[in-house]
């Protein structure tokens, strides 16, 4: 009964000054909502980064050809620069490292692709059937490159969705023939890929990839029909490069063997690439672990920023309660004169601070849960009002979806209550220490 009367009196005292109470609650509300919002945004960004890395396969090792910044003197002055992975590297890795379950060779180049009067620039990818599984491509119609087509070097191709839209706006592409502008050979369309979301650049180790403008052909056909050398002309000068393979993706028999196998791969590549650093070994498992560590650091950082808002709210509570103690000095004196103990005074003022903290915490939690729909709605409005501005934002900002962290809700609420108690103790203690006689004389 005592606590119930205290709560009734405390709430009644707060309602006597609704504007001041509302402004005090606002500080706690903003702090709690900030904790939930910032952690939700951080979780969304982190989840997207991890999804991109997991899409590469945690049991994979990717070896990329890298154009050397400082090629050897003999090659620097040459017309054509040879660099990167060799087919010999591919054979050597498969034959000498027993933990490799499968290996996927890839060759990429830019080419103008033509059908009838339509011509577009595409990324032509020479690959094997495993490419679709590794990159998570799905076929809408027809089929992907097959082992038989690779074996007989068939002039077949599979088109990405955007290529189909631009080359065949009014026709069915299956069975049609497309031409590369600098080649006389035709390639028969045998498959159409579904839309595939692009992958973002990851940690500076892997470039972003857009699959919407690709043409896939058997890697054996690319070697026979196009070759390894690319010659480019610009400003009256010509330069070229010879690359046998752009990438080799290795699938390892167990995640536990990924790190050890990566070390063996680097040692094996020293045979052909020890003098010039023209290859890079990328381990998605390492990137995934790094992303998880970065997530923890990012969440702690965001949490600290939000905690500052709660701290400011707590200071606001202390400021208001100190002012309230001064205003209610005579009331405190009357209560003490009528027999109220110091503990009763402390309890009275603590109840008021806890009430404001709990109210601010509840409102903050409610607004915090609105984070995903509010951000999605705001993004939609900006897209309609200023599409150019939204298009210029990074992919992470443009597409991120906040994810509420369940632990942030009780954490933020409990912190708001604790802060209310902590910052309310001093005003309550100060009120309880007043001399009743002096308090009664206060005007």
C-alpha positions as CSV (number, residue, x, y, z in Angstrom):
1,X,0.0,0.0,0.0
2,X,2.8,2.4,0.8
3,X,4.5,1.9,-2.6
4,X,1.1,2.2,-4.3
5,X,0.4,5.6,-2.6
6,X,3.9,6.7,-3.4
7,X,3.4,5.9,-7.1
8,X,0.1,7.7,-7.2
9,X,1.6,10.8,-5.6
10,X,4.6,10.7,-7.9
11,X,2.5,10.4,-11.1
12,X,0.2,13.2,-9.8
13,X,3.3,15.4,-9.2
14,X,4.5,14.8,-12.7
15,X,1.1,15.6,-14.3
16,X,1.2,19.0,-12.6
17,X,3.9,20.0,-15.0
18,X,3.1,18.1,-18.3
19,X,5.3,20.1,-20.6
20,X,8.4,19.8,-18.4
21,X,7.7,16.1,-17.9
22,X,7.2,15.5,-21.6
23,X,10.5,17.2,-22.5
24,X,12.3,15.2,-19.9
25,X,10.8,11.9,-21.2
26,X,11.8,13.0,-24.7
27,X,15.5,12.7,-23.8
28,X,15.1,9.1,-22.7
29,X,12.8,8.3,-25.6
30,X,15.4,9.5,-28.1
31,X,18.2,7.6,-26.4
32,X,16.3,4.3,-26.4
33,X,15.1,4.7,-30.0
34,X,18.6,5.6,-31.1
35,X,20.0,2.4,-29.5
36,X,17.5,0.2,-31.4
37,X,17.7,2.1,-34.7
38,X,21.5,2.3,-34.9
39,X,22.0,-1.3,-33.9
40,X,19.3,-2.3,-36.5
41,X,21.0,-0.4,-39.3
42,X,24.4,-1.8,-38.3
43,X,23.0,-5.3,-38.3
44,X,21.4,-4.8,-41.7
45,X,24.7,-3.6,-43.2
46,X,26.6,-6.4,-41.6
47,X,24.1,-9.1,-42.7
48,X,24.4,-7.9,-46.3
49,X,28.2,-8.0,-46.2
50,X,28.1,-11.5,-44.8
51,X,25.5,-12.6,-47.3
52,X,27.8,-11.4,-50.1
53,X,30.8,-13.3,-48.7
54,X,28.8,-16.5,-48.0
55,X,27.6,-16.3,-51.6
56,X,31.2,-17.0,-52.6
57,X,31.2,-20.2,-50.7
58,X,33.0,-20.7,-47.3
59,X,34.7,-23.9,-48.7
60,X,36.0,-22.1,-51.8
61,X,39.4,-20.6,-52.7
62,X,39.5,-18.1,-55.5
63,X,42.6,-17.3,-57.5
64,X,42.5,-14.2,-59.6
65,X,44.8,-12.9,-62.3
66,X,46.1,-9.4,-61.4
67,X,47.7,-7.1,-63.9
68,X,51.1,-6.2,-62.4
69,X,51.7,-2.5,-61.6
70,X,55.4,-2.8,-62.5
71,X,55.9,-5.4,-65.1
72,X,59.4,-6.7,-65.9
73,X,61.5,-4.5,-68.2
74,X,61.4,-7.1,-71.0
75,X,57.6,-7.0,-70.9
76,X,57.1,-3.3,-70.2
77,X,58.4,-2.2,-73.5
78,X,56.7,-5.0,-75.5
79,X,53.5,-4.5,-77.5
80,X,51.7,-7.4,-75.8
81,X,52.0,-8.0,-72.0
82,X,51.5,-11.6,-70.9
83,X,50.5,-12.1,-67.2
84,X,48.1,-13.9,-64.9
85,X,47.1,-17.5,-64.4
86,X,48.1,-20.2,-66.8
87,X,46.4,-23.4,-67.8
88,X,49.6,-25.1,-66.5
89,X,48.8,-23.6,-63.1
90,X,45.3,-25.1,-63.2
91,X,46.6,-28.6,-64.1
92,X,49.4,-28.4,-61.5
93,X,47.0,-27.4,-58.7
94,X,44.5,-30.2,-59.5
95,X,47.2,-32.8,-59.8
96,X,49.3,-32.0,-56.7
97,X,46.8,-30.8,-54.0
98,X,44.7,-33.7,-52.8
99,X,42.2,-31.6,-50.7
100,X,40.8,-30.0,-53.9
101,X,37.4,-31.5,-54.6
102,X,36.9,-29.6,-57.9
103,X,38.4,-26.7,-59.9
104,X,36.6,-24.2,-62.1
105,X,38.7,-22.3,-64.8
106,X,37.3,-19.0,-66.0
107,X,38.3,-16.7,-68.8
108,X,36.6,-13.3,-69.2
109,X,36.8,-10.5,-71.9
110,X,34.8,-7.6,-73.2
111,X,33.3,-8.1,-76.7
112,X,30.7,-6.4,-78.9
113,X,27.9,-8.9,-79.5
114,X,25.6,-8.4,-82.5
115,X,22.2,-9.8,-83.6
116,X,20.6,-8.3,-86.7
117,X,20.8,-4.5,-86.2
118,X,21.3,-4.6,-82.5
119,X,24.8,-4.4,-81.0
120,X,25.9,-4.2,-77.4
121,X,29.1,-4.5,-75.4
122,X,29.0,-7.6,-73.1
123,X,31.3,-9.5,-70.8
124,X,32.0,-12.8,-72.5
125,X,32.7,-15.6,-70.0
126,X,34.4,-18.8,-71.0
127,X,33.5,-21.4,-68.4
128,X,32.5,-25.0,-67.7
129,X,29.1,-26.3,-66.4
130,X,30.1,-25.8,-62.7
131,X,30.1,-22.0,-63.2
132,X,26.4,-21.8,-62.8
133,X,26.4,-23.6,-59.5
134,X,29.3,-21.7,-58.1
135,X,27.9,-18.3,-59.0
136,X,24.3,-19.3,-58.2
137,X,23.0,-18.7,-61.7
138,X,19.6,-20.2,-62.5
139,X,18.3,-20.9,-66.0
140,X,14.9,-19.5,-67.1
141,X,14.7,-21.3,-70.4
142,X,17.0,-23.8,-72.2
143,X,20.1,-25.0,-70.5
144,X,23.5,-23.9,-69.3
145,X,26.8,-24.9,-70.9
146,X,27.2,-28.8,-70.8
147,X,30.2,-31.0,-70.5
148,X,29.5,-32.3,-74.1
149,X,29.6,-28.7,-75.5
150,X,32.9,-28.1,-73.7
151,X,34.4,-31.3,-75.0
152,X,33.6,-30.8,-78.7
153,X,34.1,-27.0,-78.5
154,X,30.6,-26.2,-79.6
155,X,29.6,-22.8,-80.7
156,X,26.9,-22.4,-78.2
157,X,26.1,-19.5,-75.8
158,X,23.9,-18.7,-72.8
159,X,22.7,-15.1,-72.5
160,X,21.9,-13.1,-69.4
161,X,18.5,-11.5,-69.0
162,X,19.6,-7.9,-69.9
163,X,21.4,-9.1,-73.0
164,X,18.2,-10.8,-74.2
165,X,16.1,-7.7,-73.6
166,X,18.5,-5.5,-75.7
167,X,19.4,-8.0,-78.5
168,X,16.0,-9.7,-78.8
169,X,13.3,-7.1,-77.9
170,X,10.6,-8.8,-80.0
171,X,12.0,-12.3,-80.8
172,X,12.6,-15.6,-79.0
173,X,16.4,-15.9,-78.7
174,X,16.5,-19.7,-78.3
175,X,18.1,-21.2,-81.4
176,X,19.1,-17.8,-82.8
177,X,22.6,-17.0,-83.8
178,X,24.6,-14.1,-82.3
179,X,28.0,-12.8,-83.6
180,X,31.0,-11.2,-82.0
181,X,31.8,-8.0,-83.9
182,X,35.5,-9.0,-84.4
183,X,34.7,-12.6,-85.2
184,X,33.1,-14.2,-88.2
185,X,31.9,-17.2,-86.1
186,X,28.3,-17.4,-84.9
187,X,27.1,-18.7,-81.5
188,X,23.8,-20.4,-81.2
189,X,21.7,-19.4,-78.1
190,X,20.9,-22.5,-76.0
191,X,19.9,-20.9,-72.7
192,X,18.6,-17.8,-70.9
193,X,19.6,-16.9,-67.4
194,X,17.2,-15.4,-64.8
195,X,18.0,-12.1,-63.2
196,X,21.0,-12.3,-60.8
197,X,21.7,-9.6,-58.2
198,X,25.2,-8.2,-58.6
199,X,27.8,-8.8,-55.9
200,X,29.4,-5.9,-54.1
201,X,33.1,-5.3,-53.9
202,X,34.3,-7.0,-50.7
203,X,37.0,-5.5,-48.5
204,X,39.1,-4.4,-51.4
205,X,39.9,-8.0,-52.2
206,X,37.3,-8.8,-54.7
207,X,35.8,-6.5,-57.3
208,X,32.0,-6.1,-57.7
209,X,30.4,-8.3,-60.4
210,X,27.3,-7.6,-62.5
211,X,25.9,-10.7,-64.1
212,X,23.1,-9.0,-66.0
213,X,25.3,-8.2,-69.1
214,X,27.0,-11.6,-69.6
215,X,27.4,-14.1,-72.4
216,X,28.6,-17.5,-71.4
217,X,30.4,-19.9,-73.9
218,X,32.4,-23.1,-73.4
219,X,35.9,-22.2,-72.2
220,X,37.4,-24.6,-74.8
221,X,35.4,-22.7,-77.6
222,X,36.8,-19.4,-76.4
223,X,40.4,-20.7,-76.5
224,X,39.9,-22.1,-80.0
225,X,37.8,-19.3,-81.6
226,X,39.0,-16.2,-79.8
227,X,42.4,-17.0,-78.2
228,X,44.2,-15.6,-75.2
229,X,45.4,-12.3,-76.6
230,X,43.4,-9.1,-76.5
231,X,44.5,-6.0,-78.5
232,X,43.2,-2.6,-77.7
233,X,43.6,0.7,-79.7
234,X,43.3,4.2,-78.3
235,X,44.6,7.5,-79.4
236,X,46.5,6.1,-82.3
237,X,48.4,3.6,-80.2
238,X,47.9,-0.1,-79.7
239,X,48.5,-2.3,-76.8
240,X,47.6,-5.8,-75.9
241,X,47.7,-8.5,-73.2
242,X,47.7,-12.2,-73.1
243,X,45.8,-13.9,-70.3
244,X,45.1,-17.6,-70.3
245,X,42.7,-17.7,-67.3
246,X,41.2,-14.8,-65.3
247,X,40.2,-16.9,-62.4
248,X,40.4,-20.4,-60.9
249,X,37.8,-21.3,-58.3
250,X,38.8,-24.3,-56.1
251,X,36.3,-26.2,-54.0
252,X,37.9,-27.8,-51.0
253,X,36.7,-31.1,-49.5
254,X,36.3,-29.6,-46.0
255,X,36.1,-26.1,-44.4
256,X,38.7,-27.3,-42.0
257,X,41.2,-27.7,-44.8
258,X,40.6,-24.3,-46.5
259,X,43.4,-22.3,-44.7
260,X,46.0,-25.1,-45.2
261,X,45.1,-25.5,-48.8
262,X,45.3,-21.8,-49.4
263,X,48.9,-21.9,-48.2
264,X,49.7,-24.8,-50.5
265,X,48.1,-23.0,-53.4
266,X,50.3,-19.9,-52.8
267,X,53.4,-22.1,-52.6
268,X,52.5,-23.9,-55.8
269,X,52.0,-20.7,-57.7
270,X,55.5,-19.6,-56.9
271,X,56.8,-21.9,-59.6
272,X,55.3,-19.8,-62.4
273,X,54.7,-16.5,-60.6
274,X,57.5,-16.1,-58.1
275,X,59.2,-13.3,-60.0
276,X,56.1,-11.2,-60.8
277,X,53.1,-10.8,-58.5
278,X,50.3,-11.3,-61.1
279,X,48.0,-13.5,-59.1
280,X,45.9,-13.1,-55.9
281,X,44.6,-15.8,-53.6
282,X,41.2,-14.9,-52.0
283,X,39.8,-17.0,-49.2
284,X,36.1,-16.2,-48.6
285,X,36.3,-18.0,-45.2
286,X,38.8,-15.4,-44.1
287,X,36.7,-12.6,-45.4
288,X,33.7,-14.0,-43.5
289,X,35.5,-14.2,-40.2
290,X,36.8,-10.7,-40.8
291,X,33.3,-9.5,-41.5
292,X,32.1,-11.0,-38.2
293,X,34.8,-9.3,-36.3
294,X,34.1,-6.0,-38.1
295,X,30.4,-6.5,-37.2
296,X,31.2,-6.7,-33.5
297,X,33.3,-3.6,-33.6
298,X,30.7,-1.7,-35.7
299,X,27.9,-2.7,-33.3
300,X,29.9,-1.6,-30.3
301,X,30.7,1.7,-31.9
302,X,27.0,2.3,-32.9
303,X,26.0,1.3,-29.4
304,X,28.3,3.8,-27.8
305,X,27.0,6.6,-30.0
306,X,23.4,5.7,-28.9
307,X,24.5,5.4,-25.2
308,X,25.6,9.0,-25.4
309,X,22.0,9.9,-26.2
310,X,20.8,8.0,-23.2
311,X,23.4,9.7,-21.0
312,X,22.2,13.1,-22.2
313,X,18.7,12.0,-21.3
314,X,19.8,11.0,-17.9
315,X,21.5,14.4,-17.4
316,X,18.2,16.0,-18.4
317,X,16.4,14.0,-15.7
318,X,18.9,15.1,-13.0
319,X,18.6,18.7,-14.1
320,X,14.8,18.7,-13.9
321,X,14.7,16.8,-10.6
322,X,17.1,19.3,-9.0
323,X,14.9,22.1,-10.2
324,X,11.9,20.2,-8.8
325,X,13.6,19.8,-5.4
326,X,14.1,23.5,-5.2
327,X,10.5,24.3,-6.2
328,X,9.1,21.8,-3.7
329,X,11.3,22.7,-0.7
330,X,8.4,23.9,1.3
331,X,6.4,20.7,0.5
332,X,9.4,18.6,1.7
333,X,9.5,20.6,4.9
334,X,5.8,20.0,5.5
335,X,6.0,16.3,4.9
336,X,9.0,16.0,7.2
337,X,7.2,18.0,9.9
338,X,4.2,15.6,9.6
339,X,6.5,12.6,10.2
340,X,7.8,11.6,6.9
341,X,11.2,10.0,7.1
342,X,14.2,10.7,4.9
343,X,13.7,7.3,3.2
344,X,10.1,8.3,2.3
345,X,11.4,11.5,0.6
346,X,14.1,9.5,-1.3
347,X,11.4,7.0,-2.4
348,X,9.1,9.8,-3.5
349,X,11.6,11.4,-5.8
350,X,13.0,8.1,-7.1
351,X,9.5,7.0,-8.1
352,X,9.1,10.1,-10.2
353,X,12.4,9.6,-12.0
354,X,11.7,5.9,-12.6
355,X,8.3,6.8,-13.9
356,X,9.8,9.2,-16.4
357,X,12.5,6.7,-17.4
358,X,10.0,3.8,-17.8
359,X,7.6,6.0,-19.9
360,X,10.5,7.2,-22.1
361,X,11.8,3.7,-22.5
362,X,8.4,2.3,-23.5
363,X,7.8,5.0,-26.1
364,X,11.4,4.6,-27.3
365,X,11.0,0.9,-27.8
366,X,7.8,1.4,-29.7
367,X,9.4,3.9,-32.0
368,X,12.5,1.8,-32.3
369,X,10.5,-1.1,-33.7
370,X,9.3,1.2,-36.5
371,X,12.8,1.5,-37.9
372,X,12.5,-0.9,-40.9
373,X,9.2,0.4,-42.3
374,X,10.1,4.1,-41.6
375,X,13.5,3.7,-43.4
376,X,11.9,1.9,-46.3
377,X,9.2,4.5,-46.6
378,X,11.7,7.4,-46.4
379,X,13.8,5.7,-49.1
380,X,10.7,5.3,-51.3
381,X,9.8,8.9,-51.0
382,X,13.3,10.0,-51.8
383,X,13.3,7.8,-54.9
384,X,10.2,9.5,-56.1
385,X,11.2,13.0,-55.3
386,X,15.0,12.9,-56.1
387,X,15.8,9.7,-58.1
388,X,19.2,11.1,-59.2
389,X,20.3,11.6,-55.6
390,X,19.3,8.1,-54.5
391,X,21.0,6.6,-57.6
392,X,24.2,8.3,-56.6
393,X,24.3,6.7,-53.2
394,X,26.4,3.6,-52.4
395,X,24.6,0.3,-52.8
396,X,24.8,-0.4,-49.1
397,X,22.9,2.9,-48.3
398,X,20.5,2.5,-51.2
399,X,19.5,-1.2,-50.6
400,X,20.2,-1.9,-46.9
401,X,17.3,-3.2,-44.9
402,X,17.5,-2.6,-41.1
403,X,17.2,-5.7,-39.0
404,X,16.0,-5.3,-35.4
405,X,18.4,-6.9,-33.0
406,X,16.2,-8.7,-30.4
407,X,18.7,-8.1,-27.6
408,X,18.7,-4.4,-28.2
409,X,15.1,-4.0,-27.0
410,X,15.5,-5.2,-23.3
411,X,19.0,-3.8,-23.3
412,X,17.9,-0.3,-24.2
413,X,14.9,-0.3,-21.9
414,X,16.9,-1.6,-18.9
415,X,19.6,1.0,-19.5
416,X,17.0,3.8,-19.6
417,X,15.6,2.6,-16.2
418,X,19.1,2.3,-14.7
419,X,20.1,5.7,-15.9
420,X,16.9,7.2,-14.5
421,X,17.7,5.6,-11.1
422,X,21.3,6.7,-11.2
423,X,20.6,10.3,-12.2
424,X,17.7,10.5,-9.8
425,X,19.5,9.3,-6.7
426,X,21.4,12.6,-6.1
427,X,18.3,14.9,-6.3
428,X,16.4,12.5,-4.1
429,X,19.3,12.3,-1.6
430,X,19.6,16.1,-1.6
431,X,15.8,16.5,-1.0
432,X,16.0,14.0,1.9
433,X,18.9,15.9,3.6
434,X,17.0,19.1,3.9
435,X,16.5,20.5,7.4
436,X,12.7,20.5,8.0
437,X,12.8,23.9,9.8
438,X,14.8,25.6,7.0
439,X,12.5,24.0,4.4
440,X,9.4,25.3,6.2
441,X,10.9,28.9,6.2
442,X,11.6,28.6,2.4
443,X,9.5,31.0,0.3
